Amino acid sequence: MNEQGEQLGIMPTVQALKLADEKQLDLVNIAPNAKPPVCKLMDYGKYRFDQNKKEREIKKNQKVIETKEVRLSATIEDHDIDVRYRQAVKFLQDGNKVKVSIRFRGRQIAHSEIGSEQMLSFAERIKDYGVMEKRPVIEGRNMTMILVPRKDIPKEQPTKEDKSNAQTENA
């Protein structure tokens, strides 16, 4: 085939190489296992440049999902939960996963049900923006839970009304 994709027919390798040299192109073997092998006349450097350009364009358009972490504690106060809630909502709206973790200190591990309640209430509170992918699990002295963004999440920040409702729920 020539550079326009037209068939040139069957010819000896020497003649094909001579034709490529005359047109200052490369003879590229595109189907070596065919009988006879299929070759194409093309500017191989330009072809590789175009392929790299396409790959870069595809890479640029990809959305990378990161996992962001929000740390709670078993004895966290209401205002601190509000701050972590706003952080988690922002992360979920950006399309990232959120890892919610609690580190138990000292004898707190004996009362891990308190941490579990904190996690579940946090997940319930954030249900408008994300869903639980992984339920709370204890790993050593840490309890972790993974939240992922909902497919139909709203794109605005939590309003003052949401914040005041959250404070009255915690009271």
ChimeraX attribute file (.defattr): number of C-alpha atoms within 10 A of each C-alpha:
attribute: neighborCount
match mode: 1-to-1
recipient: residues
	/A:1	17
	/A:2	16
	/A:3	13
	/A:4	9
	/A:5	10
	/A:6	9
	/A:7	10
	/A:8	11
	/A:9	7
	/A:10	12
	/A:11	9
	/A:12	7
	/A:13	12
	/A:14	9
	/A:15	10
	/A:16	19
	/A:17	15
	/A:18	12
	/A:19	16
	/A:20	19
	/A:21	13
	/A:22	9
	/A:23	13
	/A:24	12
	/A:25	18
	/A:26	19
	/A:27	21
	/A:28	17
	/A:29	12
	/A:30	11
	/A:31	12
	/A:32	11
	/A:33	9
	/A:34	8
	/A:35	7
	/A:36	10
	/A:37	12
	/A:38	15
	/A:39	19
	/A:40	22
	/A:41	22
	/A:42	20
	/A:43	16
	/A:44	13
	/A:45	11
	/A:46	10
	/A:47	11
	/A:48	11
	/A:49	11
	/A:50	12
	/A:51	12
	/A:52	12
	/A:53	12
	/A:54	12
	/A:55	11
	/A:56	11
	/A:57	11
	/A:58	10
	/A:59	11
	/A:60	9
	/A:61	8
	/A:62	8
	/A:63	9
	/A:64	9
	/A:65	10
	/A:66	12
	/A:67	16
	/A:68	16
	/A:69	18
	/A:70	17
	/A:71	13
	/A:72	22
	/A:73	20
	/A:74	20
	/A:75	12
	/A:76	13
	/A:77	11
	/A:78	14
	/A:79	12
	/A:80	11
	/A:81	19
	/A:82	17
	/A:83	12
	/A:84	18
	/A:85	20
	/A:86	15
	/A:87	16
	/A:88	26
	/A:89	23
	/A:90	18
	/A:91	22
	/A:92	24
	/A:93	20
	/A:94	13
	/A:95	20
	/A:96	20
	/A:97	23
	/A:98	25
	/A:99	19
	/A:100	21
	/A:101	21
	/A:102	24
	/A:103	19
	/A:104	21
	/A:105	12
	/A:106	8
	/A:107	8
	/A:108	16
	/A:109	18
	/A:110	10
	/A:111	11
	/A:112	18
	/A:113	12
	/A:114	14
	/A:115	26
	/A:116	20
	/A:117	13
	/A:118	19
	/A:119	23
	/A:120	15
	/A:121	13
	/A:122	18
	/A:123	22
	/A:124	13
	/A:125	14
	/A:126	18
	/A:127	16
	/A:128	14
	/A:129	23
	/A:130	26
	/A:131	18
	/A:132	20
	/A:133	14
	/A:134	12
	/A:135	15
	/A:136	21
	/A:137	13
	/A:138	18
	/A:139	9
	/A:140	9
	/A:141	13
	/A:142	17
	/A:143	22
	/A:144	22
	/A:145	21
	/A:146	21
	/A:147	24
	/A:148	20
	/A:149	23
	/A:150	16
	/A:151	10
	/A:152	9
	/A:153	14
	/A:154	11
	/A:155	12
	/A:156	9
	/A:157	11
	/A:158	14
	/A:159	9
	/A:160	9
	/A:161	9
	/A:162	11
	/A:163	15
	/A:164	12
	/A:165	12
	/A:166	17
	/A:167	14
	/A:168	9
	/A:169	10
	/A:170	13
	/A:171	7
